[in-house]
Amino acid sequence: KGKGFGTIESVKTLSDLFSPVSGTVTRVNAELDAQPELVNEDCYGKSWMIAVKPSDSAEYEGLLDQAAYTKVVEAADH
């Protein structure tokens, strides 16, 4: 939890990606190496980055699902 697992690059910046939960990475989406644009095109589908086997399922409490995250982003835009 809180450790970096990668970076994401835009035109003007490079940002670290941090895991919101503890656990073991079980899969990495290799498609993103060949098609990084998937992050912008299909952020809730084909562009998953890592799969994590949780070490403490209690850490999942309070994480946002897609609908809740969309509300946060929309509220920030106003």
ABEGO torsion letter per residue (X at the ends): XGBBAEBBBBAABBBBBBBABBEBBABBBAAAAABAAAAAABAABAABABBBBBABAAAABGBBBAAAAAAAAAAAAX
